[in-house]
Amino acid sequence: STLKLQTNYLKSYIQQDELLLLNESVKSIHDDMHNKSSIGNEFLGWLDYPLENHESPIEEMLEIAKEVRNNAKVFVVIGIGGSYLGSKAIQDALSPYFPVDDTFPEVIYAGQNLSGRYLNQLLQFLQYKDVYINVISKSGTTTEPAIAFRILRKYMEEKYGEKANERIIVTTDSEKGALRELANEKGYRSFIIEETIGGRYSVFTPAGLLPLAVQGYDIQALMSGAKKAAIDLQANDIFTNQAYRYAATRQLLLSKGYEVEVLASFEPALKNLHEWWKQLFGESEGKGHDGIFPAAVSFSTDLHSIGQYIQDGKRFLFETLLHFHEVEEDCEVPYDSQNKDQLNYLSDKTLNTINDIATQGTAMAHVEGGVPVISIEVERLDEYHLGYLMFFFMKACAMSAYLQGVNPFDQPGVEAYKSKMFELLGKNIKIVK
Ligand code: PA5
């Protein structure tokens, strides 16, 4: 099957009847969510988005992707949070570990930090290369990407003059925000993030799709995967809907004192998928001094560092193992007649087989060590299955936050640092030159 949620390792932590008790709440939350009457209902646009027809913006994105390929070596994506994590996650999951050729423009992200060093080096890196920019901000007013865009816009105008406007593509709200105004004034081409879709639920909108199209990823397959998930996950109960079972299981574990969820996978390319997942769950659930803290590890690397803590530290964490069955490439362990390294016992196996066995062994050891382990098995690592998985997580996250009793779609806590920073920077004090 496309995705399988395994809970066999949870037997000593969660009983069926405990799950059953949550089923009534799940059903009524499901109804409210699908009738658009739950809290935060103005941000439920993502729920049916993959089922709707997006042919025309997708075609336009594929056209622009071709144009960028013909006219640029670098595509700079400016955005923060949900405006970049989705495309970055998929890009990293699917791109080769070592660059193969330069058929596709290099995609570089900016506007997620305030490092002067980063932007200065980026400007130098861009100097002799042809560039396109995609600035993504739903609100159009987020400080970090706005600063990066001001700097890069000046750079583009100095480099290309009037023609700079043809090389800047905006992804933002259809009407509101400074970025929309700027796009209208300068005549930038633009794509829309629907008003009803918040940043961390926007990977299937042009915010996620355009950067992926530029790199030649199959965005139609990604959307088909999401669509299949939207169809498969329409049941209203824990036993048929795996996203809801994952959600209910997480909340039960939280109620039993397991306050940290560690997402773990055995393919290093998935690190940024972990980052996307951390944002999705952390920003949706970390509210009212409650919620599961989402953490992530990349194995085997982290088995030799933080793995010690998982096995043997404070017992307040549970682990969600993410495993993709088919990964396109593999490597064999060669037979060695001398066998000085004593590895001949592995010489009939490939690395991916050994990695699969390491996954099982790790799960068994962690369960024995007192860590509840959930496992999510996905059939293949490709666009279609990533689309399926990411929609699965989105639906699970909304249900889980509602079960916890919070609005999954706001992020009031993000404002606190901003107001302190603005105060310190003297925002709203007019600078007259
Ligand atoms: O999930 C969210 O809503 C946030 O993480 C936003 O994506 C992030 O703050 C960026 O916002 P914007 O796209 O308005 O610049």
Boltz pocket constraint, residues with backbone or C-beta under 6 A from the ligand:
constraints:
  - pocket:
      binder: B
      contacts: [[A, 80], [A, 81], [A, 82], [A, 83], [A, 136], [A, 137], [A, 138], [A, 139], [A, 140], [A, 141], [A, 142], [A, 145], [A, 198], [A, 199], [A, 200], [A, 201], [A, 283], [A, 409], [A, 411]]
      max_distance: 6.0
